[in-house]
Amino acid sequence: MAKSLRELEETLEEHNFLRTHKSFLVNLNHIIKYVRIDGGYLVMSNGDKVAVSRRKKEELMKLF
């Protein structure tokens, strides 16, 4: 892919995407739940587990 994750984040944030970690950009419509153990992670609709950084946790909690 020719774009950086930062560029994708800027493009997609108006389409209900959020960067939850330095390596992850997620569609908020596909979050099933937030699990607080092991530092915190999201369970997505396809069953994937996605890490949430400490800095992004607060931003994510404001959305729900």
N, C-alpha and C positions, 0 to 999 in steps of 0.2 A: 504494500500500500504506500502511496506517495505522500500521504498526509500524516502528520504526527497526531498522537492522541489528543494533544491540546487543541489542535485545529479542529478535529472531529468534535471535541467537547463544545467548542464555541459554536459550531454549526448546528449541533443536535440539541443543545440545551433548551431551545424553544420548542422542541418536539418531544418533551417529557423524558429526556435522558439526564442522568446525573453521574458524575465521576465519583466513585466511592472509594477509590484507592489509586495510587499512582499507575496501576496497571489495568484498571477496570472502569469501563463506562457502561452503565446499565440502563435499560428501558424501565422506567418506573411502573409501567403498566404490567410488567411481568414479575414483579416481586410478590412472593407468596407470604414470606414472613422474615422477621429479623430475629436472629438468635444471639443472645448476649454473651454466651460462654465462648471461650477460646479467643478472646479479643473482639468478638462480634463479627457476624457474617450474615449475608442475605441468602435465602433459599429462593431460587428463581422457578418460574413455571415449568421449566424443562428439567428441574431437579438439581441443577448446578448450584454450587455454593460459591459465593463471591465475597471476598474480604471487604471489610469496611475499616478505613483508617480512623484513628482517634479524632483527627481533625474533621473528617467528613461525617462522623457519627452525629454530631450536633445538627448539622445542616439537614441530614436525612431525617432526623426525628422531628424537625419543624414541619416537614412535608406531610407527616402522618398524624 
